[in-house]
Amino acid sequence: MAIQRHLPPGAKIMLEIPSAPASTQNKVPRRVKQSFSAKLVRVTNGDHCKLLGLKFQRPLIPRTVKRKIASTV
């Protein structure tokens, strides 16, 4: 992740990522937000920002999805 401000190593981070509206029949689509908890493990200086290496508390892709992806490759 790239940011402009300084964060100390070990900082706890909560990312909130909005997704595109979900398509539903006969209903107005709603935006959905997903939250991800992570710990800052590495900071590298970029050209005009800090590049953060994050360790997420849970996998971002469930194992069942990983298996399906791996079987199609």
BELJOTA-V523345 format. One record per backbone hydrogen bond with DSSP energy under -0.5 kcal/mol. NH is the residue of the N-H (numbers start at 0). CO is the residue of the C=O. E is the energy in kcal/mol with one decimal. If there is no record, write none. Layout:
nh=NH co=CO e=E
nh=NH co=CO e=E
This chain:
nh=2 co=49 e=-2.4
nh=9 co=39 e=-2.1
nh=10 co=7 e=-1.8
nh=12 co=37 e=-3.0
nh=14 co=12 e=-0.5
nh=14 co=35 e=-2.9
nh=16 co=14 e=-0.5
nh=16 co=33 e=-2.9
nh=17 co=15 e=-0.6
nh=18 co=31 e=-2.9
nh=21 co=29 e=-1.9
nh=23 co=21 e=-0.5
nh=26 co=23 e=-0.8
nh=33 co=16 e=-2.0
nh=35 co=14 e=-2.5
nh=37 co=12 e=-2.7
nh=38 co=54 e=-2.3
nh=39 co=10 e=-2.6
nh=40 co=52 e=-3.0
nh=41 co=52 e=-1.4
nh=43 co=50 e=-2.5
nh=45 co=48 e=-3.2
nh=49 co=2 e=-3.2
nh=50 co=43 e=-3.6
nh=51 co=0 e=-3.7
nh=51 co=49 e=-0.6
nh=52 co=41 e=-3.2
nh=53 co=51 e=-0.6
nh=54 co=38 e=-2.4
nh=55 co=53 e=-0.6
nh=56 co=36 e=-2.3
nh=64 co=61 e=-0.6
nh=65 co=61 e=-2.0
nh=66 co=62 e=-2.4
nh=67 co=63 e=-1.8
nh=68 co=64 e=-2.5
nh=69 co=65 e=-2.7
nh=70 co=66 e=-2.1
nh=71 co=67 e=-1.0
nh=71 co=68 e=-0.6
nh=72 co=68 e=-0.8
